[in-house]
Every structure is written in structure tokens, then in C-alpha cells.
């Protein structure tokens, strides 16, 4: 057996373990993002919301708030709910330094973006700004058109979990 083939197997095994660990940690990250009292979207037994960014018929990125459907978890206390399982293609963490700015661009994939730390603004059609901070979940679906801008606000770095969904 060549060392090259053995190395490829080790890389595949490590990559698989990282992806499984990331997927397994997703519920914890959501919980962690929402435990902050200053979260952009407070739960407090109300509906769990996500901000959806999408391309409108005008080719511009728009946003709306959508409710995430939660159901009681079988066998768990009534205070625990969960969403429907979602198949993911991959996930990763991203960090951006204070002052980072990205000009107009599209989302590279349909994905959830969950801010863990820091604040940023997403510029969309008509000069509107969507502020993302810990506890705010975004579903980015603006794969075509003009897209959006991105800017890190304040003096803290911005950290988020990206969870890519199959298109």
C-alpha cells in the first residue's frame, strides 16, 4: 500500500470527523447564540424567526422575516422543541475583523448564517440594512441578481456559523 493512498484515507477520515462534529454542534451553537439577553431575536416562548434574504423579480436582494416551525420533541419535557431536520452539504465558521467590508456579492450557496459574536450589517435593495448580531439567524437565498453588501460594525470581530443547504 502506498503512503499516498494511506494519506488520502487519513485526510478523508479527519474531514469526515470534522464535518460530523460540526453538524453535531449545530444545535449547541443555536442555543449559545440565543442565550444572550441582548440577542437580536429574542425567543421567550415566542416563534423562532429567521431573516430570509432572497432575490426579487427586480433582480435586487430583499429580506423578510420567516417563522421557523418548531414541534415538541417526542419523549422530552414539553419545554423542549425542535425544527424539522435539514440536510446540509457542509458547514464552517467564519471570522471577520472589525471594519471588514465586502462590496456587492451574492451568497455562494443557499445557507443558514448564524451570528455567534459581534455585529455586522448586510446592505440590500433600496439602501436597507439588515443588522446581524448574536441570536439572529439568516437564511441567505440571494444566489442571483445584484446581491448584498457586508460590513462588520464596531470594534469587535464578527464570528458566524455558516450551514450550506443543498440547492
Buried (B, 14 or more C-beta within 10 A) or exposed (E): EEEEEEEEEEEEEEEEEEBEEBEEBBEEBBEBBBEBEEBBBEBEEEEBBBBBBBBEEEEBBBBEEBEBEBEEEEEEEEEEBEEEEEEBEBBEEEEBEEEBEBEEEBBEBBBBBBBBBBBBBBBBBEEBBBEBBBBBBBBBBBBEBBBBBBBBBEEEBBBBBBBBBEE
